[in-house]
């Protein structure tokens, strides 16, 4: 099937291809602007972009769940059907699970940032000095160091 037949079969907006002097651009006409993804920030890593995408999706799901819940409660009150109240209870449970999942994602993101900070701090090089000699030599060395500090004061 051609692209146009597939677009028509799946009720997709048409794709308009335009040639530019330097490169080929593909322009997609979109009817629903709320579904357009924002351009990712260059400095964010792929994982951070994924986490942001997950968080925004979960926020959207929670908002839509709350809106649907309000409408379902009104419907359940007016119909007085046990099945309607069962659907309300299921939607409450599902919305709370999404909210818990959002909290889990946020906590995991914080833990990941803490681990990255600890790894960065742990990557500092520490040079250990080892003294080879007798304890008498070490004592003389330490006494010499404290005597120099006393002179400076």
URVEN-V923922 format. One line per field, one symbol per residue. ss: DSSP state (A for helix, B for strand, O for the rest). phi: phi as a letter, one per 30 degrees, with the letter a starting at -180 (. if undefined). burial: 1 if it has 9 or more other C-alpha atoms within 8 Angstrom, else 0. A space follows every 10 residues. Layout:
# URVEN-V923922
ss: ???
phi: ???
burial: ???
This chain:
# URVEN-V923922
ss: OOAAAAAAAO OOOOBBBBBO OOOBBBBBOO OOAAAOOOOO OOOOOAAAAA AAAAAAAAAA AAAAAAAAAA AAAAAAAAAO OAAAAAAAAA AAAAAAAAAA AAAAAAAAAA AAAAAAAAAA AAOOOOOOOO OOOOAAAAAA AAAAAAAAAA AAO
phi: .dddddeddc hcddcccbcc ecadccccdb dcddcddddd dddddddddd dddddddded dddddddddd dddddddddh cddddddddd dddddddddd dddddddddd dddddddddd dddddccccc cclddddddd dddddddddd ddd
burial: 0000011000 0010000000 0001000000 0000000000 0000000010 1000100110 1100110010 0110110000 0001101100 1100100110 0100100010 0000000000 0000000000 0000000100 0000000000 000
